[in-house]
């Protein structure tokens, strides 16, 4: 019997100890506020880690008592302390009626047992207004009208959008015109040289370069015979550039008298020996061959004056259409640019008139 009584005593003491661990506290950050101001109540509970804590729940604009309402409720904050855990939650209150309000204790559920905080008092102060002199602060104001109406600006806004669209279109056309390759349709003045004039000019170039034939006879005779071959091809009308020296001489014999081509044949023979047999010539022989080349050109040339003439390139239908398209794009680009400039001036003028009014 004594043992049973001892056990019950121990259990009762343990229960009292557990109850003593729970502590509830409510604190106002201000005991006085003006009408419409806000005040915060911090509700906190100290208990052990294993306890289940439930704070009172209020919906926004719910009145705790008549005249005092809850605006907001924060999340529950949990902090570890030396003797257990501190749970806290902040409630934001306000009041729109002046007076002294008694806030009843808040009820908190800890492990299915209700604990109450202490009661609080909140004083709401009104603002004294001197209604006998309304002009003391601000005078009465007439009904004000909006200085700008949408109807005044809508057409300017529309014109601005139109101008931006036209500018974008103009830039697109400009890119198309810029990226196309230009087609030249200007008149060219072509001056043609006669065959003997070209040949004499080439030989004069050989003389001006002062080739030492004794040092590089192959290059010297190659340039000299190439000038003669081009002259023969243009003067007599057969492809001398692709023929051998003997073929050229035989072809010329059928066209010219042998006395006109005898020296030419000797020149080609020496040139072939130099180019293919590494034949060494004398300085006098080189000069003689050069003189013979000029003599052949002068004896066979045809003096015919060819005047400068206008040359018009022949354009295809596609090129003609391209020219027309490019000209049309230029006209469109210039027209759109002028239109945008006109719109800009008109928009600026319209804005200035509205601001003046």
Secondary structure, DSSP 8 states (H G I E B T S, - for coil): -HHHHHHHHHHHHHHHHHHHT-EEEEEES-SEEETT-EEEEEEEEEE-TT--EE-----TTEEEETTEEEEEE---EEEEETTEEEEEEEEEEE-SS-EEEEE---EEEETTEEEE---EEEEEE-----TT-GGGT---------S--HHHHHHHHHHHHHHHHHHHHHHHHHHHHHHS-----S-EEE----HHHHHHHHHHHHHHHT--TTTSHHHHHHHHHHHHHHHHHHHH-S-GGGS-HHHHHHHHHTTS-HHHHHHHHHHHHHHHHHHHH-----HHHHHHHHHHHHHHHHHH--------EEE-----HHHHHHHHHHHHHHHHHHHHHHHHHHHHHHHHHHHHHHHH-
